[in-house]
Amino acid sequence: DRMHRSPEAVPMLLGTLAIPGLFLTAMAGQRSTFAQWCQQCFTWLEQPYPFHSAEGLGAVLARQQVEYTREDVHYDLVFPDAVEHRLTVMRFLLGHAYHDLSQPALLALFDPYVQNGQVAMRLAHEHFIVRRHAAGGATHQT
């Protein structure tokens, strides 16, 4: 299963983590522009939002009493502004639901980010890090 669909699988995966070992995953949180776009798209489709968020993963880890660190990782997504490129991003984000949405509506989501013929977006994902040490645990930080 893909992590964005099943954060409940994380404790099982952590059970297989070697000692010493490192588990690292990235997930978009509710503040993510892409997550907000996806939520809007599923609202347009009148369907429930099918993806999990960083907040949900954090809750699973806390419920399982997993010690972890959490960091925001910021990055820039910059590409030439072309319909083909915009639609490629939306296909990646939406999967099968992409074909059920209006292309003009999807394309318009990028408009605020166009500068000098480029789409330029400052984005962030949350990284979750679990370290297993031979002599002890890890730290929990949000």
C-alpha positions as CSV (number, residue, x, y, z in Angstrom):
1,D,0.0,0.0,0.0
2,R,1.1,3.5,-0.7
3,M,1.8,5.6,2.4
4,H,-0.5,8.4,1.4
5,R,-3.4,5.9,1.4
6,S,-2.5,3.9,4.6
7,P,-0.7,5.6,7.4
8,E,-2.0,2.8,9.7
9,A,0.6,0.5,8.0
10,V,3.4,2.6,9.5
11,P,3.6,0.8,12.9
12,M,3.8,-2.6,11.1
13,L,6.6,-1.2,8.9
14,L,8.4,0.1,12.0
15,G,8.2,-3.3,13.6
16,T,10.5,-4.6,10.8
17,L,13.0,-1.7,11.2
18,A,16.5,-2.9,11.9
19,I,18.4,-1.8,15.0
20,P,20.1,0.5,14.4
21,G,17.8,1.7,11.7
22,L,16.1,4.8,10.1
23,F,12.6,5.2,8.8
24,L,11.9,8.4,6.8
25,T,8.7,9.4,5.0
26,A,7.3,12.6,3.6
27,M,3.7,13.5,3.6
28,A,1.7,16.6,2.7
29,G,-0.2,18.3,5.5
30,Q,-3.3,20.4,5.4
31,R,-1.3,23.5,4.8
32,S,0.1,22.1,1.5
33,T,-1.1,23.8,-1.6
34,F,-1.3,20.5,-3.4
35,A,-3.4,18.9,-0.6
36,Q,-5.7,21.9,-0.7
37,W,-6.1,21.6,-4.5
38,C,-6.9,17.9,-4.1
39,Q,-9.5,18.6,-1.5
40,Q,-11.1,21.2,-3.8
41,C,-11.1,18.7,-6.7
42,F,-12.9,16.0,-4.7
43,T,-15.3,18.6,-3.4
44,W,-16.1,19.5,-7.0
45,L,-16.7,15.8,-7.7
46,E,-18.8,15.5,-4.5
47,Q,-16.6,12.7,-3.3
48,P,-14.9,12.2,0.0
49,Y,-11.2,13.1,0.1
50,P,-9.4,9.7,-0.3
51,F,-5.9,10.7,0.9
52,H,-4.4,10.8,4.3
53,S,-2.4,13.8,5.6
54,A,0.7,14.5,7.7
55,E,-1.6,15.3,10.5
56,G,-3.2,11.8,10.3
57,L,0.2,10.1,10.2
58,G,1.3,12.1,13.3
59,A,-1.8,11.0,15.1
60,V,-1.1,7.3,14.2
61,L,2.4,7.6,15.5
62,A,1.3,9.3,18.7
63,R,-1.4,6.7,19.3
64,Q,1.2,4.0,18.8
65,Q,3.6,5.9,21.1
66,V,6.2,5.9,18.4
67,E,9.1,8.4,19.1
68,Y,9.8,10.5,16.0
69,T,11.0,13.8,14.8
70,R,9.0,15.9,12.3
71,E,10.4,18.6,10.0
72,D,9.0,20.8,7.4
73,V,11.0,20.5,4.2
74,H,10.5,23.4,1.8
75,Y,11.2,23.3,-1.9
76,D,10.5,25.2,-5.1
77,L,8.6,23.6,-8.0
78,V,9.4,25.6,-11.1
79,F,8.6,24.6,-14.7
80,P,7.7,26.2,-18.0
81,D,4.1,27.2,-18.1
82,A,2.4,24.9,-20.6
83,V,-0.9,23.1,-20.5
84,E,0.8,19.8,-20.8
85,H,3.0,20.4,-17.7
86,R,0.0,21.7,-15.6
87,L,-2.0,18.6,-16.5
88,T,0.9,16.3,-15.8
89,V,1.0,17.6,-12.2
90,M,-2.7,17.2,-11.8
91,R,-2.7,13.7,-13.2
92,F,0.0,12.8,-10.6
93,L,-2.0,14.4,-7.7
94,L,-5.4,13.1,-8.6
95,G,-4.8,9.6,-10.1
96,H,-8.0,8.1,-11.5
97,A,-10.1,11.1,-10.5
98,Y,-8.2,13.3,-12.9
99,H,-10.4,12.2,-15.9
100,D,-13.6,13.2,-14.1
101,L,-12.7,16.9,-13.7
102,S,-12.9,19.9,-16.0
103,Q,-9.5,20.7,-17.5
104,P,-10.2,24.4,-17.5
105,A,-10.8,24.3,-13.7
106,L,-7.6,22.2,-13.1
107,L,-5.5,24.6,-15.3
108,A,-6.9,27.6,-13.5
109,L,-5.4,26.4,-10.1
110,F,-1.9,27.3,-11.4
111,D,-2.7,30.8,-12.6
112,P,-1.7,32.6,-9.3
113,Y,1.8,31.0,-9.6
114,V,2.7,32.1,-13.1
115,Q,5.6,34.5,-13.4
116,N,7.5,35.3,-16.6
117,G,6.3,32.2,-18.4
118,Q,7.1,29.9,-15.6
119,V,5.0,28.2,-12.9
120,A,6.9,28.9,-9.6
121,M,5.5,27.4,-6.4
122,R,7.0,27.4,-2.9
123,L,5.9,24.1,-1.4
124,A,6.5,22.1,1.8
125,H,6.1,18.5,2.9
126,E,6.5,17.2,6.4
127,H,9.2,14.6,7.0
128,F,8.7,12.0,9.7
129,I,11.8,10.4,11.0
130,V,12.1,7.4,13.3
131,R,15.5,6.3,14.4
132,R,16.1,3.1,16.2
133,H,19.3,3.1,18.3
134,A,21.0,0.0,19.6
135,A,21.1,1.5,23.2
136,G,17.7,3.3,23.3
137,G,15.0,5.3,21.7
138,A,14.6,8.4,19.7
139,T,13.2,11.8,20.3
140,H,9.6,13.1,19.6
141,Q,9.4,16.6,18.3
142,T,6.5,18.3,16.4
